Structures are given as structure tokens and as C-alpha cells.
Amino acid sequence: MSAMSDVIEIPAASDAQSRAAGRRTDLRSRGEPALWSLGGALAVGITMILGFLALVFSNGIATFIPKPLMVITTTEGKLVAGEPFRSETYKPAAEDLAKATPEWQARIKAADGYADRTLYRVGNFDLYGEDFVWVPDFTIAKSEQPKNLIFVERMEWGPFIGTIAKFNIDGTERAFTSLDDTAFQKTHDESRARARDTQKIERGEIGEINHRLESERLALRKIELGAGRNSAAYKTAQESFTALSADMQKRYEVLAADVVRLRDINARNTLTLVDVGGQEKVIDFSMLVRAYAANDLSFMGKLGVYFSRWGEFLGSEPREANTEGGVFPAIFGTAAMTLLMVVVVAPFGVITALYLREYAKQGRLVSFVRISVNNLAGVPSIVYGVFGLGFFAYVLGGSIDALLYPERLPNPTFGTGGLMWSALTLALLTVPVVIVATEEALAAVPRSMREGSLACGASKWQTIKHIVLPRAMPGIMTGVILAMARGAGEVAPLMLVGVVKLAPELPVDGIFPFVHLERSFMHLGFHIFDVGFQSRNAEAGKPMVFVTTVLLIALVTTVNATAIIVRSRLKKRFAGSQF
């Protein structure tokens, strides 16, 4: 038999048989079906994050762009002047719809009874008693954009929309011609400078006098509590306090006279505002923040207004119930609290992790401690706020007041919310993150490095200090970064242990001891909550909510980026040192 006769021929399968075999093949044998679900979940998550950031940034960045001013004449002859804020579709009431023209009634009926309306920011709250007005489209008889309409931002009562009829300089009346008038601009600049000087005198020099008098009064009270009113030390201190009070009173009278003089000068420089209905409002030049003809602005003019508003937002204090002005105290308070929290949480978390990983004998007790630390990470943040208020403020702070500041009682110094207690509360909140991250970083250091160091004669601490910790530092920095990100965005605990709606006095100033950790402070997260939910007008606060959110995200990103850069440099430093 030939070799070819030994070959067994296998008949080829028909196409129908091949398709049947393919249908019987298990789906799991065709690859990784989980890949699509995992990739899809990742894509959905990234899309949600990008969508949220796009929403926040698009609204926040556009907040300070000057908008055109519209003058609407309704079918009833009413004039409405303002910025178009937003539009929506709604179902008008029957009595409102009856006022529409037959043509509009037919259009609304064809749209199943729905119509469009626009919300206009009319300002002039001191005249109208409202900031916003809804104008249905079917009530508009005429819409125009006058070139002479001016948007006036004021220190009080919000914006004014209208025209400037005239202005007075030292009691001399002048007709208003243009915002570029040299006399107008010069008077405005000088009035604002005098207003700043007035504030500087009141908060700076007069504030220093009050602080010194209060310090001396408390010192006298302390002597009274210690030695009694009949002691020689008390009588000497009382005589010194009386002499100081007389001297401070003379200085106060001089400064108060300067304040009155500056305010009298500003009172002689006024401008008369007129709304579209003819109502007049007279204000001091010192109350004018900025004014611009919104419908007559060039591109460079719009840029000037836009960046001017950003400068005010970043460098000044809030006004008008936090819906206008700046957020500098909140920026400072957020940064100070976050940095103080990191100073506390980083060493405490690292030391705890070092003990649990390197020194503690592994057993049930250590396992119980690790489980407790992990459980602490899931405790609601408001619980930490209650603990911080009860333990730090009332117990620890009250004890400090009783020991060190008895003369100030019953007014608390450290026995109430403040910057230090807020930082310690958030340190407790975030320390589990640092402990867990540090333990993982220490466990990732190869055991051979420890053994090699010990074999060369190094002690356990020397091994940890020079071998283990430097190589675990990138992982430790990861934990610190996560702690900073969470701590900077927390609001609920801070509402109980120190954050306030308005705190013009910063925790750091020029008055001894210069750093005042007992003071309350402002926070960007609480500022967002306050403006968004506690404002008298939610619509007026909405732009500030978005722009403050943008700022908070930028602040957290900047702090995290700095820590990430430090971490990457540490990684590069020890990249080739493992064996």
C-alpha cells in the first residue's frame, strides 16, 4: 500500500455546518466581553466629570462678561430695562393670556398652551424692590438697545440701570456728557481713594486703639482676679490704664475728625442717576464701583470690564450679602485652614502608620486598630463637626480659657469655633486616608532593602529614616494629596467649628501676636452654600455660585498639582535605587 493510501481524508464541512458550530461556541471563548462593560463604564464616568467641569467653567468664566442692556416696551406701556438673564418655556395663566393679541393667542394655542418668557436683571432694587422681572414674549410691543443706557455698579443696593443726568463736584453742578469725561473720572478716583482712606483709619488706626485699650482693660481685670481690687498692683495698673485711656481718647478724637472730614468731602461729590421711567437716585461718587455703557462697548472695553471684575473678585471683600464684590477673605481662609490641616495631619498620620507597620507586633489588637481606622474613613463628616465642637471648642478650648484667659470670661477666646479647631477637626476627618496610604507605601518598600541596611550595621530607626521613608515618600504624598483635596472641599464640619458668613478680619494681621488661630474665618465652600441657598435672591446669587466654584476647583487643583510635582520628583530620585 502506498504512503498516500495511509492518509485519511476528512470531508470538508458544509457552510451550514460551520455556521451551526459558530452559534454553539460559548460567548466567553470569543475574547473578553467584560472589556466592553468596563470601558463603557470608564467612558461614562469621564463624560460625567467632563460635563460637570464644562458646565461649571462655562457658567463661571462667563459670569463677568458685560451683557447688552435691553429696553422692553410692553403692550400695556410699561418700560423694563435690564440684562437678559435666562429664558424658559412656561404655560401662562388664562388671565394673562387674555391680554395677548389674537395672533399670539393662536400661536400659543398651536403650541399646546405654552409660551416663552425671558428673565431680565433690572437692578435698581432701592427703587423697585426687586432685582429680576419676567417678561413674556407675547407682552412685548417693542425691544431696543439704546446706546446711552449705562450699567452702574454700586457699593450698596446692587446695580443701577439707566442714565446719568448730572453730577456735582464740591457742590458745583455739571451736566453729564460721557463716562470718559476727565472731571468725572478724576472725581470718581479721588472719592474712592478717600473711601479707602476712611476704611483704613477705621479698621487700622482706630482698630489698633480699641485693641490696645481692650488689652489693657483685660490686663487690669487679670490683676483684679489675682490680687484683688485693694492691692497696690491693681491701683498702679488702674492709674496706668486711666492715663492710657485719656491719651487714646485724644488720638481717637483726631482720627474720628479725619473720618468725618473725608466723608463730608465725599458727600459734596454726587451724581444723579435716572431710570428709564424717569425716577432719580442721588449717590456719592464713593459709592460708585464702576459704570459702563453696555451697548456701546468696544471689544477692548469689554475686556477691560471683564478683567476689572476679576480683579475685584480676587482682591476685595464681599458686599451685598456676598452676592457681589470679592472673596479674598474666603480665599485666604480656605488656604490657611488647608495648610494648617496638612501641618497637623501629615506627621500624625505618618507616625501612626510607621508604628503600625514597622514597630507594632502584628496580632488581633493591631488588626482591630486597622479596622477602626478604615471605619473612621466612612463616618459622615458632620459627626466630626459635632465632635470638634464638643471636644475641641467646649472642652479643650474652655479649659484653655479658664487657665490662660480668665479675665475674658464669660466671653470665650478659644472656647468657641475658630481656625485652629477647624483645622484639627478636618485633620481627624482626613487622617485615616493618610494612615492607609502611608501603610501601603511602607509595605511596598522591598524587604531586601531593610535586611541589607540592618546587615550593614544600621539600627532600625536609621533603616527607616534613610532607606524606608525616602522610598515610601511618593506614596505618603499621595495620601497627603487626597487629604488636602477632601479637606479643602468639606463644609459641613466647618459650619460648627469656625466658618462664618462674613469675617473681614483675617486670621493674620499686623496686631500682636500677628497670627490669631482663635478667630473665625470665611471658606470658599461655605461661601458657595451661603450664596446659593441663603441669599435673599437665588437668581442674583447664581452667577457668584458658579464663579466661586471655579475658583475653589482652581485652588484645589493648584495645591494638588504642587504636591504631585513634588511626588514625581521623589519618584525619579529613587527610580533606579531598588534591588
C-alpha positions in Angstrom: 0.0 0.0 0.0 1.4 3.4 -0.9 2.0 6.2 1.5 -0.8 8.2 0.1 -3.2 5.4 0.8 -2.5 5.8 4.6 -3.8 9.4 4.7 -7.4 9.6 6.0 -9.4 12.2 4.1 -11.7 14.3 6.3 -14.6 15.6 4.4 -15.0 19.4 4.4 -17.8 20.7 6.5 -20.5 22.5 4.7 -21.2 26.2 5.2 -24.4 25.4 7.1 -22.5 23.1 9.5 -19.8 25.8 10.0 -22.5 28.4 10.9 -24.1 26.0 13.3 -20.8 25.3 15.1 -20.2 29.0 15.4 -23.6 29.5 17.0 -22.8 26.8 19.5 -19.5 28.5 20.5 -19.6 29.9 24.0 -19.6 33.7 24.0 -16.8 33.8 26.7 -14.4 32.0 24.3 -14.5 34.8 21.8 -12.5 37.3 23.9 -13.1 39.5 26.9 -16.8 40.6 27.0 -16.1 42.4 30.3 -13.8 44.7 28.4 -16.7 46.5 26.7 -18.6 47.0 30.0 -15.5 48.2 31.9 -14.5 50.5 29.0 -18.1 51.8 28.7 -18.3 52.5 32.5 -15.0 54.4 32.3 -16.2 56.4 29.3 -19.5 57.3 31.1 -17.6 58.3 34.2 -15.1 60.5 32.3 -18.0 62.0 30.3 -19.9 62.9 33.5 -16.8 64.5 35.0 -16.0 66.5 31.8 -19.7 67.5 31.5 -19.7 68.8 35.1 -16.5 70.7 34.6 -17.7 72.2 31.3 -21.0 73.3 33.0 -19.2 74.9 35.9 -16.5 76.6 33.9 -18.7 77.8 31.1 -21.0 79.5 33.6 -18.2 80.7 35.9 -15.9 82.1 33.2 -18.8 83.9 31.5 -20.1 85.5 34.8 -18.1 88.7 34.4 -18.7 89.3 30.7 -20.6 92.5 30.3 -24.0 91.8 28.7 -26.1 94.1 26.5 -28.9 96.1 28.1 -32.4 95.8 26.6 -35.3 98.2 27.0 -38.6 96.4 26.6 -41.9 98.3 26.0 -44.8 96.0 26.9 -48.3 96.1 25.3 -49.5 97.9 28.5 -47.0 100.7 28.0 -44.6 99.5 30.8 -40.9 100.0 30.4 -38.4 97.3 31.5 -34.7 97.9 31.2 -32.2 95.2 32.1 -29.8 92.4 31.2 -31.4 89.3 29.6 -30.6 86.6 32.3 -32.2 83.4 31.0 -35.3 82.2 29.0 -37.7 79.4 29.5 -40.9 77.9 28.2 -44.0 78.1 30.5 -47.7 77.8 30.5 -49.3 81.3 31.0 -52.4 81.7 33.1 -55.7 82.3 31.4 -56.0 85.9 32.6 -52.5 86.7 31.3 -53.2 85.0 28.0 -56.4 87.1 27.6 -54.2 90.2 27.3 -52.3 88.9 24.3 -53.1 89.8 20.7 -55.2 87.3 18.7 -52.2 86.4 16.7 -50.2 85.5 19.8 -53.2 83.6 21.2 -53.3 81.5 18.1 -49.6 80.8 18.2 -49.8 79.8 21.9 -52.8 77.6 21.2 -50.9 75.9 18.4 -48.1 75.2 20.9 -50.4 73.4 23.3 -50.8 76.5 25.5 -47.1 77.1 26.1 -45.2 80.4 25.6 -41.7 81.7 26.1 -40.6 84.3 28.6 -37.3 86.0 29.5 -35.9 86.9 32.9 -34.3 90.4 33.0 -32.0 91.6 35.6 -33.4 95.1 36.2 -31.4 96.1 39.2 -32.5 99.4 40.9 -33.5 97.4 44.0 -33.9 100.6 46.0 -36.5 101.9 43.5 -38.3 98.7 42.5 -37.9 96.4 45.5 -36.9 93.5 43.1 -33.8 92.5 41.2 -35.4 90.5 38.4 -38.5 90.7 36.2 -40.1 88.1 34.0 -41.3 89.4 30.6 -43.4 87.0 28.4 -42.7 87.3 24.7 -46.4 87.9 23.9 -46.4 91.1 26.0 -43.5 92.7 24.2 -44.5 95.6 21.9 -41.0 96.9 21.2 -37.5 95.9 22.1 -34.4 98.1 21.6 -30.8 98.5 22.8 -30.2 102.3 23.5 -26.5 103.4 23.2 -26.8 105.8 26.2 -28.0 103.2 28.7 -25.5 102.7 31.5 -24.9 99.8 33.8 -23.8 101.3 37.2 -22.3 99.0 39.9 -22.7 100.4 43.4 -21.4 99.6 46.8 -25.0 99.3 48.1 -28.3 98.3 46.7 -26.8 96.4 43.8 -26.5 97.6 40.2 -28.4 100.6 38.7 -29.6 100.5 35.1 -30.4 103.8 33.5 -28.6 107.0 32.6 -26.6 109.7 34.5 -28.3 113.0 34.3 -25.7 115.2 36.1 -23.0 115.2 38.8 -21.7 117.6 41.4 -18.1 118.4 42.3 -17.7 120.3 45.5 -21.3 121.5 45.3 -20.9 122.7 41.7 -23.4 121.0 39.3 -22.2 119.8 35.9 -24.0 118.2 33.1 -23.0 114.7 32.3 -21.6 114.2 28.8 -19.6 111.0 28.8 -18.1 108.4 31.1 -14.7 109.4 29.6 -15.1 113.0 30.9 -11.8 113.8 32.7 -13.5 115.6 35.5 -15.9 112.7 36.1 -13.2 110.1 36.2 -10.9 112.3 38.4 -13.7 112.9 40.9 -14.5 109.2 41.0 -10.9 108.1 41.6 -10.4 110.7 44.3 -13.7 109.8 46.0 -12.8 106.1 46.0 -9.4 106.9 47.4 -10.9 108.9 50.2 -13.3 106.0 50.9 -10.3 103.6 51.2 -8.5 106.0 53.5 -11.6 106.2 55.7 -11.8 102.4 55.9 -8.1 102.3 56.6 -8.4 104.7 59.5 -11.4 103.0 61.0 -10.1 99.4 60.7 -6.4 100.2 61.1 -5.6 103.1 63.4 -8.9 103.2 65.3 -9.0 99.5 65.4 -5.5 99.5 66.9 -6.6 102.0 69.6 -9.5 99.8 70.5 -7.3 96.7 70.6 -4.8 98.3 72.9 -7.5 99.6 75.2 -9.1 96.2 75.4 -5.7 94.6 76.1 -5.0 97.0 78.9 -8.5 96.5 80.3 -8.1 92.7 80.3 -4.7 93.1 82.0 -6.3 95.2 84.7 -9.1 92.6 85.1 -6.4 89.8 85.4 -4.7 91.7 88.2 -8.1 92.2 89.9 -8.8 88.5 89.8 -5.3 87.6 91.1 -4.6 90.2 93.7 -7.9 91.9 94.3 -9.1 95.5 93.9 -7.5 96.7 97.1 -4.0 95.6 96.2 -1.2 98.1 95.3 -0.6 96.3 92.0 -4.2 96.9 91.0 -4.2 100.6 91.9 -1.0 101.1 90.0 -2.4 99.3 86.9 -5.6 101.3 87.2 -3.7 104.6 87.2 -1.8 103.5 84.2 -5.0 102.4 82.4 -6.7 105.7 83.2 -3.7 107.7 81.7 -3.6 105.5 78.7 -7.4 105.8 78.2 -7.1 109.6 78.2 -4.2 109.5 75.7 -6.0 107.1 73.4 -9.2 109.2 73.6 -7.3 112.2 72.3 -5.9 110.1 69.4 -9.3 108.7 68.7 -10.9 112.2 68.5 -8.2 113.3 66.0 -8.8 110.2 63.8 -12.6 110.5 64.1 -12.4 114.1 63.0 -10.4 112.9 59.9 -13.1 110.4 59.1 -15.8 113.0 59.4 -13.8 115.4 57.2 -13.2 112.7 54.4 -16.9 111.8 54.5 -18.0 115.4 54.3 -15.8 115.9 51.2 -17.3 112.8 49.6 -20.8 113.9 50.4 -20.2 117.1 48.2 -19.4 114.9 45.2 -22.5 113.2 44.0 -24.1 112.0 40.7 -27.8 111.8 39.8 -29.0 108.5 38.2 -32.2 108.3 36.3 -34.0 105.0 35.4 -36.0 104.5 32.1 -39.1 105.6 33.9 -37.7 108.9 35.0 -37.1 108.1 38.7 -34.0 109.8 40.1 -31.5 108.4 42.6 -28.6 110.5 44.0 -25.5 108.7 45.3 -22.0 109.7 46.3 -19.1 109.1 43.9 -17.6 107.0 46.6 -20.5 104.5 46.3 -19.7 104.0 42.5 -17.7 100.9 41.8 -17.7 101.2 38.0 -20.0 102.3 35.2 -20.1 101.5 31.5 -22.3 102.0 28.5 -23.1 98.3 27.9 -24.5 98.7 24.4 -21.6 101.0 23.3 -18.6 99.0 24.5 -15.8 98.0 22.1 -14.1 94.7 22.3 -11.3 96.2 24.3 -13.8 97.9 26.5 -15.5 94.6 27.3 -12.1 93.1 28.1 -11.4 96.0 30.5 -14.7 95.5 32.3 -14.2 91.7 32.4 -10.7 91.8 33.9 -11.6 94.6 36.2 -14.4 92.5 37.7 -12.0 89.5 38.1 -9.5 91.8 39.9 -12.2 93.0 42.3 -13.4 89.4 42.8 -10.0 88.1 43.8 -8.7 91.0 45.8 -11.6 92.6 47.7 -14.2 91.8 50.3 -17.8 90.6 49.5 -20.7 93.0 49.7 -24.5 92.9 49.1 -25.0 89.8 51.2 -22.0 88.1 49.5 -23.7 88.2 46.1 -21.3 90.9 44.8 -17.8 92.1 45.4 -14.9 89.8 46.1 -14.0 86.7 48.0 -10.4 87.4 49.2 -11.2 86.7 52.9 -12.6 83.3 51.8 -9.6 82.5 49.6 -7.3 83.4 52.5 -9.3 81.4 55.0 -9.5 78.3 52.8 -5.8 78.3 52.1 -4.8 78.9 55.7 -7.2 76.2 57.0 -6.0 73.7 54.5 -2.3 74.3 55.1 -2.8 74.2 58.9 -4.7 70.9 58.5 -1.8 69.4 56.4 0.7 70.5 59.0 -1.2 68.5 61.6 -2.4 65.5 59.7 0.8 64.7 57.8 3.1 64.0 60.8 0.3 62.4 62.9 -0.8 60.1 60.1 2.8 59.1 59.1 3.8 58.4 62.7 0.8 56.2 63.3 1.4 54.3 60.1 5.0 53.8 60.9 4.2 52.4 64.3 1.5 50.0 62.9 3.7 48.7 60.1 7.3 48.8 61.5 7.1 48.6 65.3 3.8 47.1 66.4 3.6 43.3 66.9 1.1 42.1 64.4 -1.9 40.5 66.0 -5.5 41.0 66.9 -5.0 44.3 68.5 -3.2 45.8 65.5 -5.8 44.3 63.2 -8.6 45.9 65.3 -6.8 49.2 65.1 -6.6 49.0 61.3 -10.3 48.1 61.0 -11.1 51.0 63.2 -9.1 53.4 61.1 -10.8 52.1 57.9 -14.2 52.5 59.5 -13.3 56.1 60.5 -13.0 57.0 56.8 -16.7 56.2 56.3 -18.0 58.3 59.2 -20.2 61.2 58.0 -18.3 64.5 58.1 -20.9 66.3 60.2 -20.2 63.8 63.0 -16.6 65.1 63.1 -18.0 68.6 63.3 -20.1 67.7 66.3 -17.1 66.1 67.9 -14.9 69.1 67.1 -17.4 71.5 68.6 -17.9 69.4 71.7 -14.3 68.3 72.4 -12.0 70.9 70.8 -14.1 74.0 71.3 -16.1 73.4 74.5 -13.8 71.0 76.4 -10.3 71.8 75.3 -10.9 75.5 74.4 -13.0 76.1 77.5 -10.1 74.7 79.6 -7.6 76.9 77.9 -9.8 79.9 78.5 -10.2 79.0 82.2 -6.4 78.6 82.6 -4.9 81.3 80.4 -7.7 83.8 79.7 -9.9 84.0 82.9 -10.1 87.8 82.6 -12.0 87.5 79.3 -14.7 85.2 80.6 -17.6 84.8 80.1 -16.7 85.8 76.5 -14.8 82.9 75.0 -11.5 83.1 73.3 -10.7 79.5 72.3 -13.9 78.1 73.8 -15.8 78.7 70.5 -15.3 78.0 66.8 -12.1 79.2 65.2 -9.4 78.5 62.6 -7.4 76.1 64.8 -10.3 74.0 65.8 -11.5 73.8 62.2 -8.1 72.6 61.1 -7.9 70.0 63.9 -11.4 68.7 63.1 -10.6 68.3 59.4 -7.3 66.6 60.4 -9.2 64.0 62.3 -11.5 63.6 59.3 -8.7 63.0 56.8 -6.1 61.2 59.0 -7.4 57.7 58.0 -6.6 58.5 54.4 -3.0 59.4 55.3 -2.6 56.3 57.5 -3.8 53.8 54.9 -1.8 55.4 52.1 1.3 55.5 54.2 1.0 51.9 55.3 0.6 50.8 51.7 3.7 52.8 50.7 5.8 51.3 53.5 4.7 47.8 52.6 5.7 48.4 49.0 9.4 49.0 50.0 11.2 45.7 49.3 12.2 43.7 52.4 15.6 43.1 50.9 16.4 46.8 51.4 15.6 46.6 55.1 17.7 43.5 55.5 20.6 44.9 53.6 20.6 48.1 55.8 20.4 46.1 59.0 23.2 43.7 57.8 25.4 46.7 57.3 25.0 47.6 61.0 22.3 50.3 60.8 19.8 50.4 63.6 16.0 50.0 62.9 15.4 53.7 63.1 18.3 54.5 60.8 16.9 52.0 58.3 13.5 53.6 58.5 14.9 57.1 58.3 17.4 56.6 55.4 16.0 53.7 53.5 12.3 53.1 54.0 10.8 56.6 54.4 12.5 58.2 51.4 11.3 55.4 49.1 7.8 55.4 50.6 7.6 59.2 50.3 5.8 59.2 46.9 3.0 57.0 48.4 2.9 59.2 51.5 2.5 62.3 49.3 -0.4 60.5 47.6 -2.2 60.2 50.9 -1.5 63.8 51.8 -2.8 64.9 48.4 -6.0 63.0 48.9 -6.4 64.5 52.4 -5.8 68.0 51.1 -8.4 67.6 48.3 -11.0 66.3 50.7 -10.3 68.8 53.5 -10.4 71.8 51.2 -13.8 70.9 49.9 -15.5 70.0 53.2 -18.2 72.3 54.5 -20.5 70.6 57.0 -18.0 70.3 59.9 -16.8 73.8 59.4 -20.3 75.2 59.9 -20.0 74.0 63.5 -16.4 74.8 64.4 -15.4 78.2 62.9 -16.6 79.2 59.5 -18.9 82.3 59.2 -20.8 84.2 56.6 -18.6 87.3 56.8 -15.2 87.8 58.5 -13.5 91.0 57.4 -10.7 90.4 60.0 -8.2 87.9 58.6 -6.6 85.4 61.0 -3.2 87.1 60.1 -2.7 90.8 60.6 -0.3 93.4 62.0 -1.6 93.2 65.6 0.4 91.1 68.1 0.6 88.1 68.1 0.0 88.6 64.4 -1.4 85.0 63.9 -4.9 84.6 65.5 -5.8 81.0 65.4 -8.9 81.6 67.6 -10.6 83.8 65.0 -13.5 82.7 62.8 -12.9 82.7 59.1 -14.5 82.5 55.7 -14.3 79.5 53.4 -15.0 79.2 49.7 -17.1 76.0 50.2 -19.3 77.7 52.8 -19.4 80.8 50.6 -20.9 78.8 47.8 -23.5 77.3 50.1 -24.4 80.7 51.6 -24.8 82.5 48.3 -26.6 79.6 46.7 -29.1 78.8 49.4 -29.1 81.6 52.0 -29.3 84.6 49.7 -32.4 86.8 49.6 -32.4 86.2 45.8 -31.3 82.9 44.4 -31.1 84.3 40.8 -28.8 87.1 41.9 -26.5 84.6 43.7 -26.4 82.0 40.9 -23.5 83.7 39.0 -21.4 84.0 42.1 -22.0 80.4 42.9 -20.5 79.3 39.6 -17.6 81.6 39.7 -16.7 80.7 43.3 -16.9 77.0 42.4 -14.5 77.6 39.5 -12.1 79.4 42.0 -12.4 76.6 44.5 -11.7 73.9 41.9 -8.7 76.0 40.7 -7.4 76.4 44.2 -7.6 72.7 45.0 -6.1 71.8 41.6 -3.2 74.2 42.2 -2.4 72.8 45.7 -2.7 69.2 44.4 -0.6 69.9 41.3 2.2 71.3 43.6 2.1 68.1 45.7 2.0 65.9 42.6 5.1 67.7 41.2 6.9 67.0 44.5 5.8 63.4 44.4 7.0 62.9 40.8 10.4 64.3 41.6 10.7 61.9 44.6 9.8 59.0 42.3 12.5 60.0 39.8 15.1 60.3 42.6 14.6 56.8 43.8 13.6 55.2 40.4 16.8 53.2 40.0 17.8 52.5 43.6 15.7 49.4 44.2 17.1 45.9 44.0 
